[in-house]
């Protein structure tokens, strides 16, 4: 069974709500999911997931949400190699801002630096185009995470 760590960066709860829906969908497909709404690097490493899935909104000038910033800094500073891990990122943002999906882009860059293998290109969801991000994200997850036998 594939283990998935869902690492959440959220301010107002939208990314957390999406992550909860993603976890339900993935569990129904046979994956073992651990939701990290207050992510800690040691906890994610201890779970030893096969897939690191980041779902994050963006704050301010493209900043990482406060709940996920310590995780991001810890991963950047400790640099745990993710050589055998798959990475995937869903970023939530608003294209009317200069740093659209800035947090998701920072996470994607860091996970690649840690040598994680991208599952596919990240999914950037624009609040100007999509009021309910799950309408875009859940089909994306279905396309990239087939049911396990």
Secondary structure, DSSP 8 states (H G I E B T S, - for coil): --EEEEEEE-SSSHHHHHHHHHHHHHHHTT-EEEEETT--HHHHHHHT-SEEEEEE-EETTTEE-HHHHHHHHHHHHH----TT-EEEEEEEE-TTSTTTTHHHHHHHHHHHHTT-EESSS-EEEETTT-SSTHHHHHHHHHHHS----
